[in-house]
């Protein structure tokens, strides 16, 4: 792994990322974990470790929200073809027939993002805004990646289960997998183990003004130990689209649950839904949680078999799963501390995938 470590050190020196932690699993067993860089640069310098916790951002969508939907579906508690009108009253006409499956696969037609907390905080207020956001396309006709889809899914999960999203996640997933370093709203005592993110929320403030001419609440100081995503932060920790903190090892352990011979929470028929293309009409092929390798511009090694999937996170995180080889890649890096760097380091993810795939016995 010497060449890979040198490559990643170079990317840190170039300022592309401040730190990273990488874990790779084969057949459910950890085969390598290592890290480098500084998890915090401001207000103090803290060296990254293998057990550093990262704000995994949109990886929350797959290993928390999609996983919970998959479990509720598996138990017969939730029909993926149920329309929004089954769960919510007084919906705009253009959202009444949007299905759970269309939310999961980003084919609902709802716009990509909006600062739903611009007027009032709290998840109930943010959900109300989500259900009334603008539409960009007719449901089921195109793929528009949207955080708002997963905010609505959080509410559906709570309505169907009768429990809070966070408590359900802990009881059905975290505790069953014996995860010890995976949290929503991690306790303050763990702060020095957590990778910090942006200094203030300038990125979202500028984006809000540019796209919607909205002035949003200002967050002061370095965001450290709190979720970076504004909709999740102002929801109290998570809005279902973001908010999970974890280590590379434990994100890899979650990824293992998408391997049929390894998973302890999903049945094989449920796992198949995570690798089925539900959006053949789009350039991006989506399952109920993953982006599939058959997508145009997929951020996966070209060496991976066709039946592979992944999800990236805004903060610089990536989870990739290769069922045919029973491989899971968890790469958590930080490209948003102390300021947001563009673009998401997709080239780094691809290099990591390819190097490891070519240098281990697959």
C-alpha positions as CSV (number, residue, x, y, z in Angstrom):
1,X,0.0,0.0,0.0
2,X,3.1,2.3,0.0
3,X,2.2,3.8,-3.4
4,X,-1.4,4.5,-2.4
5,X,-0.3,6.1,0.9
6,X,2.1,8.3,-1.1
7,X,-0.6,9.3,-3.5
8,X,-3.0,10.3,-0.7
9,X,-0.2,12.1,1.2
10,X,0.3,14.2,-2.0
11,X,-3.4,15.0,-2.2
12,X,-3.2,16.3,1.4
13,X,-0.2,18.4,0.6
14,X,-2.0,19.8,-2.4
15,X,-4.8,20.9,-0.2
16,X,-7.4,18.7,-1.9
17,X,-8.3,17.0,1.4
18,X,-7.2,17.6,5.0
19,X,-7.3,14.0,6.2
20,X,-8.7,10.6,5.4
21,X,-9.4,7.2,6.8
22,X,-9.7,4.1,4.6
23,X,-11.1,0.6,5.4
24,X,-11.5,-2.3,3.0
25,X,-13.4,-5.5,3.7
26,X,-13.5,-8.8,1.8
27,X,-16.2,-11.4,2.6
28,X,-17.1,-9.4,5.7
29,X,-13.5,-9.4,7.1
30,X,-11.4,-6.2,7.5
31,X,-8.3,-6.5,5.3
32,X,-6.8,-3.0,5.6
33,X,-7.4,0.2,7.5
34,X,-5.1,3.2,7.6
35,X,-5.3,7.0,7.9
36,X,-3.3,10.2,7.5
37,X,-3.6,14.0,7.7
38,X,-5.1,16.3,10.3
39,X,-8.7,15.8,11.3
40,X,-8.8,19.3,12.7
41,X,-6.7,22.3,11.6
42,X,-8.6,25.1,13.3
43,X,-8.9,26.0,16.2
44,X,-6.3,23.4,17.1
45,X,-4.3,20.8,15.1
46,X,-5.3,17.2,15.7
47,X,-3.8,14.3,13.8
48,X,-6.3,11.9,12.1
49,X,-6.4,8.3,13.3
50,X,-8.0,5.1,12.1
51,X,-10.9,5.7,14.6
52,X,-11.5,9.3,13.7
53,X,-15.2,10.0,13.3
54,X,-16.3,11.8,10.1
55,X,-19.5,13.6,9.2
56,X,-20.3,11.1,6.4
57,X,-22.9,13.5,4.9
58,X,-25.0,11.8,2.2
59,X,-23.7,8.4,2.9
60,X,-26.4,8.7,5.6
61,X,-28.9,8.3,2.8
62,X,-27.8,4.8,2.0
63,X,-26.6,3.3,5.3
64,X,-29.4,4.9,7.5
65,X,-32.5,6.0,5.5
66,X,-32.4,3.4,2.7
67,X,-31.4,0.7,5.2
68,X,-34.4,1.5,7.4
69,X,-36.8,1.6,4.4
70,X,-35.4,-1.7,3.3
71,X,-36.0,-3.2,6.7
72,X,-39.6,-1.9,6.9
73,X,-40.2,-3.2,3.4
74,X,-38.7,-6.6,4.4
75,X,-41.1,-6.8,7.4
76,X,-44.1,-6.0,5.2
77,X,-44.6,-2.7,7.0
78,X,-44.0,-0.4,4.0
79,X,-45.0,-0.7,0.4
80,X,-42.4,0.9,-1.9
81,X,-45.2,1.8,-4.4
82,X,-47.2,3.7,-1.8
83,X,-47.9,7.3,-2.9
84,X,-47.2,10.3,-0.6
85,X,-51.0,10.9,-0.3
86,X,-51.0,7.7,1.8
87,X,-48.9,9.5,4.5
88,X,-49.6,13.2,4.3
89,X,-52.7,15.4,4.1
90,X,-53.0,18.7,2.2
91,X,-50.3,17.9,-0.3
92,X,-49.9,19.9,-3.5
93,X,-51.5,18.1,-6.4
94,X,-48.2,17.5,-8.2
95,X,-46.8,15.6,-5.3
96,X,-49.8,13.4,-4.3
97,X,-48.8,10.4,-6.5
98,X,-45.0,10.5,-5.9
99,X,-44.1,7.0,-4.5
100,X,-41.7,5.9,-1.9
101,X,-39.7,4.2,-4.6
102,X,-39.4,7.4,-6.6
103,X,-38.1,9.2,-3.5
104,X,-35.5,6.4,-2.9
105,X,-34.3,6.5,-6.5
106,X,-34.3,10.3,-6.9
107,X,-37.0,10.1,-9.6
108,X,-39.6,12.1,-7.8
109,X,-39.0,15.2,-9.9
110,X,-38.5,17.4,-6.7
111,X,-35.7,20.0,-6.9
112,X,-32.2,19.1,-5.7
113,X,-31.9,21.3,-2.6
114,X,-33.2,24.2,-0.7
115,X,-32.4,25.7,2.7
116,X,-35.7,24.6,4.3
117,X,-34.8,26.2,7.6
118,X,-34.7,29.7,6.2
119,X,-37.8,30.7,8.2
120,X,-38.2,28.3,11.0
121,X,-36.0,25.5,12.5
122,X,-37.2,22.1,13.8
123,X,-37.9,19.0,11.7
124,X,-41.7,19.5,11.5
125,X,-41.2,22.9,10.0
126,X,-38.5,21.7,7.6
127,X,-40.7,18.8,6.5
128,X,-43.6,21.2,5.8
129,X,-41.3,23.2,3.5
130,X,-40.0,20.0,1.9
131,X,-43.5,18.9,1.0
132,X,-44.1,22.2,-0.7
133,X,-40.9,22.6,-2.6
134,X,-40.7,23.3,-6.3
135,X,-40.9,20.5,-8.8
136,X,-38.3,20.2,-11.7
137,X,-39.8,17.3,-13.6
138,X,-42.8,15.0,-13.7
139,X,-42.4,12.1,-11.3
140,X,-40.9,9.0,-12.8
141,X,-39.4,10.6,-15.9
142,X,-35.9,11.7,-14.9
143,X,-33.3,11.4,-12.2
144,X,-32.7,14.5,-10.1
145,X,-30.5,13.9,-7.1
146,X,-32.4,15.5,-4.2
147,X,-31.7,15.8,-0.5
148,X,-35.4,16.7,-0.1
149,X,-36.5,13.2,-1.1
150,X,-34.7,11.7,1.9
151,X,-36.0,14.4,4.2
152,X,-39.5,13.2,3.3
153,X,-38.4,9.6,3.7
154,X,-37.4,10.2,7.3
155,X,-41.0,11.4,8.0
156,X,-42.4,8.3,6.3
157,X,-40.2,6.0,8.3
158,X,-41.4,7.7,11.6
159,X,-45.0,7.5,10.5
160,X,-44.9,3.8,9.6
161,X,-42.8,2.7,12.6
162,X,-44.3,5.0,15.2
163,X,-40.7,5.6,16.5
164,X,-38.2,8.4,16.1
165,X,-35.8,7.9,13.1
166,X,-32.8,8.0,15.4
167,X,-34.0,5.5,17.9
168,X,-35.2,3.1,15.2
169,X,-31.8,3.3,13.6
170,X,-30.0,2.5,16.8
171,X,-32.3,-0.4,17.6
172,X,-32.6,-2.0,14.2
173,X,-29.1,-1.3,12.8
174,X,-26.4,0.1,15.0
175,X,-27.1,-2.1,18.1
176,X,-27.7,-5.3,16.1
177,X,-24.4,-4.8,14.3
178,X,-22.6,-3.9,17.5
179,X,-21.4,-0.6,16.2
180,X,-19.6,1.4,18.9
181,X,-18.5,4.5,16.9
182,X,-21.6,5.5,14.9
183,X,-23.8,8.3,16.0
184,X,-26.3,11.0,15.2
185,X,-25.4,14.1,17.3
186,X,-22.3,12.5,18.9
187,X,-21.7,13.3,22.5
188,X,-19.6,16.4,23.3
189,X,-17.0,14.2,25.1
190,X,-16.0,12.7,21.7
191,X,-15.4,16.1,20.1
192,X,-11.6,15.7,19.8
193,X,-12.1,12.3,18.0
194,X,-14.3,14.0,15.3
195,X,-13.0,15.6,12.1
196,X,-14.1,19.3,11.9
197,X,-15.8,20.8,8.9
198,X,-16.4,24.3,7.6
199,X,-15.7,27.5,9.4
200,X,-19.2,28.9,9.6
201,X,-21.8,28.1,6.9
202,X,-20.6,30.4,4.2
203,X,-21.1,27.8,1.4
204,X,-24.8,27.3,2.2
205,X,-25.3,31.1,2.8
206,X,-23.9,32.0,-0.6
207,X,-25.8,29.2,-2.4
208,X,-29.1,30.2,-0.7
209,X,-28.7,33.8,-1.8
210,X,-27.7,32.8,-5.4
211,X,-30.4,30.3,-6.0
212,X,-33.3,31.5,-3.9
213,X,-32.4,35.0,-2.8
214,X,-32.8,33.8,0.8
215,X,-30.8,34.9,3.8
216,X,-30.4,32.0,6.1
217,X,-29.3,31.8,9.8
218,X,-25.5,32.2,10.2
219,X,-23.5,29.6,12.0
220,X,-20.4,31.0,13.7
221,X,-17.0,29.4,14.3
222,X,-15.7,26.1,13.1
223,X,-18.4,23.4,12.7
224,X,-17.0,20.6,14.9
225,X,-18.9,17.7,16.3
226,X,-22.1,19.0,14.7
227,X,-23.6,18.1,11.3
228,X,-22.4,20.3,8.5
229,X,-25.6,20.1,6.4
230,X,-28.0,22.9,7.3
231,X,-31.3,21.1,6.9
232,X,-30.0,18.4,9.3
233,X,-28.5,20.8,11.8
234,X,-31.6,22.8,12.1
235,X,-33.7,19.7,12.3
236,X,-31.9,18.8,15.5
237,X,-29.1,16.6,14.1
238,X,-30.5,14.8,11.1
239,X,-33.2,15.3,8.5
240,X,-32.6,11.8,7.0
241,X,-30.4,13.1,4.2
242,X,-27.3,13.7,6.3
243,X,-26.2,13.6,9.9
244,X,-24.5,10.3,10.6
245,X,-21.0,10.4,12.1
246,X,-18.9,7.3,11.9
247,X,-15.4,5.8,11.3
248,X,-14.3,4.2,8.0
249,X,-14.3,0.8,9.7
250,X,-17.9,1.0,10.8
251,X,-19.1,2.5,7.5
252,X,-17.4,-0.5,5.9
253,X,-19.2,-2.8,8.4
254,X,-22.5,-1.2,7.3
255,X,-21.5,-1.7,3.7
256,X,-21.0,-5.4,4.4
257,X,-24.8,-5.7,5.0
258,X,-25.2,-5.4,1.2
259,X,-23.4,-8.7,0.7
260,X,-25.7,-11.7,0.6
261,X,-23.3,-14.1,2.2
262,X,-22.4,-11.7,5.0
263,X,-25.5,-9.6,5.9
264,X,-27.2,-10.3,9.2
265,X,-30.1,-7.8,8.8
266,X,-31.2,-8.2,5.2
267,X,-32.7,-11.1,3.3
268,X,-31.1,-11.9,-0.2
269,X,-34.3,-10.6,-2.0
270,X,-34.0,-7.3,-0.1
271,X,-30.3,-6.9,-1.0
272,X,-31.1,-7.4,-4.7
273,X,-33.1,-4.2,-4.5
274,X,-29.9,-2.3,-3.7
275,X,-28.4,-3.4,-7.0
276,X,-31.5,-3.3,-9.3
277,X,-31.7,-0.4,-11.8
278,X,-35.0,1.3,-11.1
279,X,-34.2,4.3,-13.4
280,X,-33.3,2.9,-16.8
281,X,-34.7,6.2,-18.3
282,X,-32.0,8.3,-16.7
283,X,-28.2,8.7,-17.3
284,X,-27.8,7.9,-13.7
285,X,-28.9,4.4,-12.8
286,X,-30.3,4.2,-9.2
287,X,-31.3,1.4,-6.9
288,X,-33.1,2.0,-3.7
289,X,-30.0,3.5,-2.3
290,X,-26.9,3.1,-4.5
291,X,-25.7,4.7,-7.7
292,X,-24.9,1.7,-10.0
293,X,-21.8,1.2,-12.1
294,X,-23.9,1.2,-15.3
295,X,-24.5,5.0,-14.8
296,X,-22.9,7.5,-17.1
297,X,-19.8,8.9,-15.4
298,X,-20.0,6.4,-12.5
299,X,-17.5,7.2,-9.8
300,X,-16.1,3.7,-9.5
301,X,-13.0,1.9,-10.7
302,X,-13.3,0.9,-14.4
303,X,-12.0,-2.5,-13.2
304,X,-15.1,-3.2,-11.0
305,X,-17.6,-5.7,-12.3
306,X,-20.8,-4.2,-13.8
307,X,-22.9,-5.2,-10.8
308,X,-21.3,-2.7,-8.3
309,X,-22.7,0.3,-6.6
310,X,-21.6,3.3,-4.5
311,X,-22.6,6.5,-2.8
312,X,-20.6,9.7,-2.1
313,X,-21.0,12.4,0.5
314,X,-20.5,16.1,0.2
315,X,-17.9,16.3,2.9
316,X,-15.5,14.0,0.9
317,X,-16.8,10.5,1.7
318,X,-17.3,7.4,-0.3
319,X,-18.8,3.9,0.1
320,X,-18.4,1.4,-2.7
321,X,-19.7,-2.2,-2.8
322,X,-18.7,-5.0,-5.2
323,X,-20.9,-8.0,-4.6
324,X,-19.3,-10.3,-7.1
325,X,-16.0,-10.1,-5.3
326,X,-17.6,-9.5,-1.8
327,X,-15.6,-6.3,-1.4
328,X,-16.5,-3.1,0.4
329,X,-14.5,0.1,0.2
330,X,-15.0,2.8,2.8
331,X,-13.1,6.0,2.2
332,X,-13.8,9.0,4.5
333,X,-11.9,12.2,3.8
334,X,-12.4,15.8,4.6
335,X,-12.6,18.4,1.8
336,X,-14.7,21.0,3.7
337,X,-12.3,22.1,6.5
338,X,-11.8,24.9,7.2
339,X,-13.5,25.8,3.9
340,X,-15.3,24.0,1.1
341,X,-13.1,22.8,-1.7
342,X,-14.6,22.1,-5.2
343,X,-15.1,19.6,-6.6
344,X,-15.9,16.5,-4.6
345,X,-12.6,14.4,-5.0
346,X,-14.0,11.8,-7.4
347,X,-10.6,11.2,-9.0
348,X,-9.2,10.3,-5.5
349,X,-12.1,7.8,-4.9
350,X,-11.4,6.2,-8.3
351,X,-7.7,5.9,-7.7
352,X,-8.2,4.3,-4.3
353,X,-10.7,1.8,-5.7
354,X,-8.5,0.9,-8.6
355,X,-5.2,0.6,-6.7
356,X,-6.6,-1.7,-4.1
357,X,-8.6,-3.8,-6.5
358,X,-5.5,-4.4,-8.6
359,X,-3.2,-5.0,-5.6
360,X,-5.2,-7.4,-3.5
361,X,-6.2,-11.0,-4.3
362,X,-9.8,-10.5,-5.6
